[in-house]
Amino acid sequence: MTRQPTNSPMSRHRIGLYILLSLLSAIFLFPFYWLAISAFKTQPQIFATPPVWLPFPPVWDNFTDIWRETRIFRAFINSVVTAGGHCILALFLCSLAGYAFAKFPLAPGNRPLFVFVLGTMMIPVAVTLIPVFVIMMKMSLVNTYWSLIIPGAASAFGIFWMRQYIRAHVPDDLMHAARIDGCSEFGIYWRVVLPIAKPALAALGIMLMISAWNNLMWAFLMLRTEAMQTLPILIYLMQGETRTPFGMLMAGGLLATLPLIVVFILFQRHFISGITTGAIKA
């Protein structure tokens, strides 16, 4: 096996690519680094010139203040319930619809209905705010968890994502074998399709979780009482007209970001697999 010279064009190209990717990674990670260190600074240190790159000793007052002066634990529970519930419901509905669109192409109206579902992606979210709000109000779901869990659960993107993955990776022969063994269609979906589609489910679940966790505008419209506030609302309301506790804001932002990082770390293998194994293959 011949070793490629380090001064070859291919090696120089690879080194340049690594340098570029390292710079881009540093640029993308810097805001998270600044958020993390600012959570342990005093207010003067946050705006100090030159900036304080590593506060020593770290200040924990921002965390104790936000715990004492706000209902952050309640907001955290609300965010977990609403984001987790929305994610689970959306994964179930999108995977079920994706399975139907992918494996029943001869069903009446399959193609026109799928085109219609994709067409809804072109509708701006702002156009649907008032109609969905009226529906939630008529159903007496305003200021409840369901007002954040139900809307958008059957998203066009999620259905398209699961349909493409199931169509490309679930063998028809395996489904025929399950039918011969007496398995129902829902049983095939639950016992055959879902285990194979785990990478796509993980990738879609992470995207849904991030979107639902950071939901501010819709949550602000739906939730009316302090006891129902989610983390984005609580952090947003910390900003005062005359005084803003930036240290508490940074601490709240750090606490709100950590769960998403943990979720991504736990499911990153499935997420990368779902992204790279043809989830958008036609």
C-alpha positions as CSV (number, residue, x, y, z in Angstrom):
1,M,0.0,0.0,0.0
2,T,1.6,3.3,-1.1
3,R,1.3,6.2,1.1
4,Q,0.2,9.5,-0.4
5,P,2.8,12.3,-0.1
6,T,1.7,15.0,2.3
7,N,2.4,17.7,-0.2
8,S,0.2,16.2,-2.9
9,P,-2.8,18.2,-4.2
10,M,-5.2,15.8,-2.6
11,S,-3.6,16.1,0.9
12,R,-3.5,19.9,0.6
13,H,-7.1,19.9,-0.4
14,R,-8.0,17.7,2.6
15,I,-6.0,19.9,5.0
16,G,-7.7,23.0,3.7
17,L,-11.1,21.4,4.0
18,Y,-10.3,20.5,7.7
19,I,-9.2,24.0,8.4
20,L,-12.4,25.4,6.8
21,L,-14.7,23.0,8.7
22,S,-12.8,23.9,12.0
23,L,-13.4,27.6,11.4
24,L,-17.1,27.1,10.6
25,S,-17.5,24.9,13.7
26,A,-15.9,27.6,15.8
27,I,-18.2,30.2,14.4
28,F,-21.3,28.1,15.0
29,L,-20.2,27.1,18.5
30,F,-19.1,30.5,19.7
31,P,-22.7,31.7,20.6
32,F,-23.2,28.7,22.8
33,Y,-19.9,29.2,24.4
34,W,-20.7,32.9,25.1
35,L,-24.1,31.9,26.5
36,A,-22.6,29.4,28.8
37,I,-19.9,31.7,30.2
38,S,-22.2,34.7,30.5
39,A,-24.5,32.6,32.7
40,F,-21.7,32.7,35.3
41,K,-20.9,36.4,35.0
42,T,-22.1,39.4,36.9
43,Q,-24.0,42.1,35.0
44,P,-20.9,44.4,34.7
45,Q,-18.8,41.4,33.5
46,I,-21.2,40.7,30.7
47,F,-20.7,44.2,29.2
48,A,-17.1,44.5,30.1
49,T,-14.5,45.8,27.6
50,P,-12.3,43.9,26.9
51,P,-14.7,41.0,27.3
52,V,-14.2,38.5,30.1
53,W,-13.6,35.2,28.2
54,L,-13.5,33.0,31.3
55,P,-15.1,34.3,34.5
56,F,-13.2,33.3,37.7
57,P,-14.5,32.6,40.1
58,P,-17.8,31.7,38.5
59,V,-20.9,33.4,39.8
60,W,-23.9,31.2,40.7
61,D,-26.2,34.1,41.7
62,N,-27.9,34.1,38.3
63,F,-29.1,30.5,38.8
64,T,-30.2,31.1,42.3
65,D,-32.0,34.3,41.4
66,I,-33.9,32.7,38.5
67,W,-34.9,29.8,40.7
68,R,-36.1,32.1,43.5
69,E,-37.8,34.9,41.4
70,T,-39.4,32.8,38.7
71,R,-41.3,29.5,38.3
72,I,-38.7,28.0,36.1
73,F,-39.2,24.5,37.2
74,R,-42.9,24.7,36.4
75,A,-42.0,26.2,33.0
76,F,-39.5,23.4,32.4
77,I,-42.2,20.7,33.2
78,N,-44.7,22.5,30.9
79,S,-42.1,22.6,28.1
80,V,-41.3,18.9,28.5
81,V,-45.0,17.9,28.5
82,T,-45.9,20.0,25.5
83,A,-42.8,19.4,23.4
84,G,-42.6,15.8,24.2
85,G,-46.3,15.2,23.7
86,H,-46.2,17.1,20.3
87,C,-43.2,15.1,19.2
88,I,-44.7,11.7,20.1
89,L,-48.1,12.5,18.5
90,A,-46.4,13.9,15.3
91,L,-44.1,10.9,15.0
92,F,-47.1,8.5,15.2
93,L,-49.3,10.5,12.7
94,C,-46.5,11.2,10.2
95,S,-45.2,7.7,10.2
96,L,-48.6,6.2,9.9
97,A,-49.5,8.5,7.0
98,G,-46.1,8.1,5.4
99,Y,-46.6,4.3,5.5
100,A,-50.0,4.6,3.8
101,F,-48.7,6.9,1.1
102,A,-45.6,4.7,0.5
103,K,-47.0,1.2,0.5
104,F,-50.5,1.7,-0.9
105,P,-49.9,3.5,-4.2
106,L,-53.0,2.0,-5.8
107,A,-55.4,3.1,-3.1
108,P,-58.0,5.5,-4.5
109,G,-56.9,9.1,-4.2
110,N,-53.4,8.3,-3.0
111,R,-51.5,10.4,-5.5
112,P,-53.8,13.5,-5.5
113,L,-54.0,13.5,-1.7
114,F,-50.2,13.3,-1.4
115,V,-49.8,16.2,-3.8
116,F,-52.4,18.1,-1.7
117,V,-50.4,17.4,1.5
118,L,-47.2,18.7,-0.1
119,G,-49.1,21.7,-1.4
120,T,-49.9,22.7,2.2
121,M,-46.2,23.4,2.8
122,M,-46.5,26.5,0.6
123,I,-49.1,28.0,3.0
124,P,-47.4,30.6,5.3
125,V,-47.8,29.8,9.0
126,A,-49.1,33.3,9.7
127,V,-52.1,32.6,7.5
128,T,-53.2,29.6,9.7
129,L,-52.8,31.4,13.0
130,I,-56.3,32.9,13.3
131,P,-58.2,29.8,12.0
132,V,-56.4,27.4,14.3
133,F,-56.8,29.8,17.2
134,V,-60.6,29.9,16.6
135,I,-60.7,26.1,16.4
136,M,-58.8,25.8,19.7
137,M,-61.1,28.3,21.3
138,K,-64.2,26.6,20.1
139,M,-62.9,23.3,21.5
140,S,-62.1,25.0,24.8
141,L,-58.4,24.0,24.5
142,V,-56.9,27.5,25.0
143,N,-54.5,27.6,28.0
144,T,-54.2,23.8,28.0
145,Y,-51.3,21.5,27.0
146,W,-53.4,20.2,24.1
147,S,-53.3,23.6,22.4
148,L,-49.6,23.2,21.9
149,I,-49.6,19.4,21.3
150,I,-52.2,19.0,18.6
151,P,-51.7,21.8,16.1
152,G,-49.1,20.9,13.4
153,A,-48.9,17.3,14.6
154,A,-49.6,15.9,11.1
155,S,-47.1,18.1,9.3
156,A,-46.6,17.9,5.5
157,F,-42.8,17.8,5.9
158,G,-43.0,14.9,8.4
159,I,-45.3,12.9,6.2
160,F,-43.1,13.5,3.2
161,W,-40.0,12.5,5.2
162,M,-41.4,9.3,6.5
163,R,-43.0,8.4,3.1
164,Q,-39.7,8.7,1.3
165,Y,-37.8,6.7,3.9
166,I,-40.4,3.9,4.1
167,R,-40.7,3.7,0.4
168,A,-37.0,3.3,0.0
169,H,-36.1,1.0,2.9
170,V,-39.0,-1.2,3.8
171,P,-39.1,-4.3,1.5
172,D,-42.5,-5.3,0.1
173,D,-41.5,-8.9,0.5
174,L,-41.2,-8.5,4.2
175,M,-44.7,-7.0,4.4
176,H,-46.1,-9.8,2.3
177,A,-44.6,-12.4,4.6
178,A,-46.2,-10.7,7.6
179,R,-49.6,-10.7,5.9
180,I,-49.2,-14.5,5.2
181,D,-48.5,-15.0,8.9
182,G,-51.8,-13.3,9.6
183,C,-50.5,-9.9,10.7
184,S,-53.0,-7.0,10.4
185,E,-52.1,-3.8,8.5
186,F,-51.6,-1.9,11.7
187,G,-49.6,-4.8,13.1
188,I,-47.3,-4.6,10.0
189,Y,-46.9,-0.9,10.6
190,W,-46.1,-1.4,14.3
191,R,-44.0,-4.5,14.2
192,V,-42.3,-4.3,10.8
193,V,-42.3,-0.7,9.5
194,L,-41.4,1.2,12.7
195,P,-38.4,-0.9,13.7
196,I,-36.9,-0.4,10.2
197,A,-37.7,3.3,10.2
198,K,-36.0,4.1,13.5
199,P,-33.3,6.3,11.9
200,A,-35.9,8.4,10.1
201,L,-38.0,8.6,13.2
202,A,-35.0,9.7,15.3
203,A,-34.0,12.4,12.8
204,L,-37.6,13.7,12.5
205,G,-38.1,13.5,16.2
206,I,-35.1,15.7,16.9
207,M,-36.2,18.3,14.4
208,L,-39.8,18.2,15.9
209,M,-38.5,18.4,19.4
210,I,-36.3,21.5,18.7
211,S,-39.2,23.2,16.9
212,A,-41.7,22.5,19.7
213,W,-39.3,23.3,22.5
214,N,-38.4,26.7,21.1
215,N,-42.0,27.6,20.2
216,L,-42.7,31.1,21.4
217,M,-45.3,32.8,19.2
218,W,-48.0,30.1,19.3
219,A,-47.4,29.4,22.9
220,F,-47.7,33.1,23.7
221,L,-51.1,33.1,21.9
222,M,-52.4,30.0,23.6
223,L,-51.2,30.1,27.2
224,R,-52.8,32.7,29.4
225,T,-51.7,32.0,33.0
226,E,-48.3,32.0,34.7
227,A,-48.7,28.4,35.7
228,M,-48.9,27.3,32.1
229,Q,-45.9,29.3,30.8
230,T,-43.2,27.4,28.9
231,L,-39.5,28.2,29.1
232,P,-39.4,30.4,26.0
233,I,-42.3,32.5,27.4
234,L,-40.7,32.8,30.8
235,I,-37.4,33.9,29.3
236,Y,-39.1,36.4,27.0
237,L,-41.0,38.0,29.9
238,M,-37.8,38.6,31.8
239,Q,-37.1,41.5,29.5
240,G,-38.3,44.6,31.3
241,E,-39.1,48.1,29.9
242,T,-36.4,49.8,32.0
243,R,-34.2,47.0,33.3
244,T,-33.3,43.6,31.9
245,P,-31.5,41.0,34.1
246,F,-29.1,39.8,31.4
247,G,-27.4,37.4,33.8
248,M,-30.7,35.7,34.6
249,L,-31.5,35.7,30.9
250,M,-28.3,33.9,30.1
251,A,-28.8,31.4,32.9
252,G,-32.4,30.7,31.7
253,G,-31.1,30.4,28.1
254,L,-28.5,27.9,29.2
255,L,-31.0,25.8,31.2
256,A,-33.4,25.8,28.2
257,T,-30.6,24.7,25.8
258,L,-29.1,21.9,27.8
259,P,-32.1,19.5,27.3
260,L,-31.9,19.8,23.5
261,I,-28.1,19.1,23.6
262,V,-28.7,16.0,25.8
263,V,-31.4,14.7,23.4
264,F,-29.2,15.2,20.4
265,I,-26.3,13.5,22.0
266,L,-28.5,10.5,23.0
267,F,-29.9,10.1,19.5
268,Q,-27.1,11.5,17.3
269,R,-26.2,8.1,15.8
270,H,-29.8,7.5,14.6
271,F,-30.1,11.2,13.5
272,I,-27.0,11.0,11.3
273,S,-28.1,7.6,10.0
274,G,-31.5,9.0,9.1
275,I,-30.0,12.0,7.4
276,T,-27.5,10.1,5.3
277,T,-29.2,6.9,4.3
278,G,-31.6,8.2,1.7
279,A,-34.5,9.6,3.7
280,I,-35.2,12.0,0.8
281,K,-34.7,9.4,-1.9
282,A,-37.5,9.3,-4.4
